Amino acid sequence: MITSEKYVRTDPKQKNGVPTTQDVLTHHLNSFGDIAGTMADYTAKSRFFTPDGLLHGSEAIRRFFVRLFEEFAKPGMSFEMLRQEVDGDTAYIVWKAETADNRFELGTDTFIVLNGKIVTQTFAGKISPKSGGGES
């Protein structure tokens, strides 16, 4: 299933003109594939915990997303959001996806948002390479 819908903001409140956690999550999801839009959600001090290690700062996070967007831009990509929750400064998503190279059987991200920016993100997933994909 290819999901092309955009995520709708469900919490219209802003605090003193600063985007809420829901605002930031919605922007982040709607910006997937757009490196400038995605990176607008982070700061130079943001941290991103991945199974491959901790990424410090916007430049390291940017490199991660450039590679990810390259994979997800290939034909045949599908994505399905399974769960999305926001509570205070924390957002949590659970999803699954398929690209030309991999099956993301389960993916989960947690976001900590302060002053309208993602200051900490975690990612974990069960990713299985497709047979024959990417082999030389």
Phi, psi and omega in degrees: 000126176263123180256116181247358181294153176265154183275134185264135177293126182254352179238094187284000184279136170245150179256112179054039179078001179266131180303142177285171176302318178298318177302313182295315178299314179300315178299315181300313180293319180291338181270001183304126183099344180251103187297319180294316179296317179297313185290341176296343181274353185246167175239173178295342181255004180297152178236144181224111180270124178232165176300337180269357178134174182272130175258128180252127171085160187296328181292316178295320178294320178300315179300320177301312182291327177302313179295317180297315180295326176299316179294315184284350178276347181292150180302148176090009181287139171226153182213138176222124175278125181262328182203144177215123181225144175227133175215113180061237183270007186241135174236148184219131176230149173231134186209169170220155184204166174218135175239180179298332186256332190219155168253120174265088187295329176203131174230144177218137177231141172238137182236133170252124186243128174228136179051039175078014180228150174282114180264332177217137175225143171238150175222138170215149179196160171258109186242125180241123177296144175284145181297133179080351182282128174075006180274145179251000000 
